[in-house]
Amino acid sequence: MELYDLELSGNCYKVRLLAALAGIDLTLKPVDFLAGDHKRSPVIDLNPWGELPVLVDGGTVLRDSQAILVYLASAYAGHAWWPDAPAAQGDVMQWLSVASNEIHYGPNSARLVDKFGYDLDKATTLQISERILGLIDQHLQSNEWLAMGRPTIAECAVYPYIAVAGEGGIDLTPYQNINQWMARIKALPGYISMPGVA
Amino acid sequence: MELYDLELSGNCYKVRLLAALAGIDLTLKPVDFLAGDHKRSPVIDLNPWGELPVLVDGGTVLRDSQAILVYLASAYAGHAWWPDAPAAQGDVMQWLSVASNEIHYGPNSARLVDKFGYDLDKATTLQISERILGLIDQHLQSNEWLAMGRPTIAECAVYPYIAVAGEGGIDLTPYQNINQWMARIKALPGYISMPGVA
């Protein structure tokens, strides 16, 4: 099973993190992003979106980090990381949407501006970040984990771009519950980091 | 089972559409959005995000339209609309992320500017729309449906804000495959529309 991977991508880190935590073997295929290899064969043939990560597992080819998390957890980790009961799936799913929506356009995009020079409106990214970090911090006031009272793929989806938010000029100091939650994640057996995680 | 609902919200329409197509009974609780009732009790207590829709099914409370689709399909529609095999879930999940990400910040946001006067950068919403509509049109060139070769909650998640894209000043005429796909959706047994759907 191969993951077309970029070390500095938080989206790729989501998948590497789940694999490490759940003991799933992945063969990493580093893609030279700066050379534009994600826009050329073979990556563009596997993913017309021209984005990383891409997972290839035999005949199964998936783009989108959240979809890859669902697939890997479902295929290789029983129901520990992605539950199968309807209400539990709905609970986790809420956080997969937060990852695709507010985290992507908030902390991820702020970092794209500061670290990679993307031409995005920085003020908007900070505004989205402040709102979502406040909501998450409030949620974690009375919850140790995002969903289900235990670590799930919700953590793998939401944590990475919060953990590197400093690279987008976002100060996490005010978010005490988020900081404690990040410490709990770092203490999980098998945890791995990525460059830029404080 | 109650859906806190706004008729003009494409996110609420996603849920109403699945319920209609899959024969799931919902009691609609209209929320006076213009009066700000989504920011007050009881909605804000059910959903601190202050957004619609919110689903209440006994003790299960869910925000986020994609999470509600997963829950409803899983709890009340067998595996017809949300499959349980890992690769199939991954396939559909890719499109739930497209709904949270590109559709939200593309056609949905363009319509928020034009129809509701939101202060967003219209040019950015059109740029995101053009890219994603092109990719979806390309995908539908060789696929009748977004995932699995049949209608799933991917359609319920992605179709609504494309169907009302004209209200955001987006012309769908060039996207021939999308137009044919929308016609197939409208022909599904039980299909319901919403205001603004051409």
Interface residues (C-beta under 8 A of the other chain):
Chain A: P48 W49 T60 L62 R63 D64 Q66 A67 I68 V70 Y71 S74 A75 D84 P86 A87 Q89 G90 D91 M93 Q94 L96 S97 V98 S100 N101 H104 Y105 D121 T124 L135 Q138 H139
Chain B: P48 W49 T60 L62 R63 D64 Q66 A67 I68 V70 Y71 S74 A75 D84 P86 A87 Q89 G90 D91 M93 Q94 L96 S97 V98 S100 N101 H104 Y105 D121 T124 L135 Q138 H139
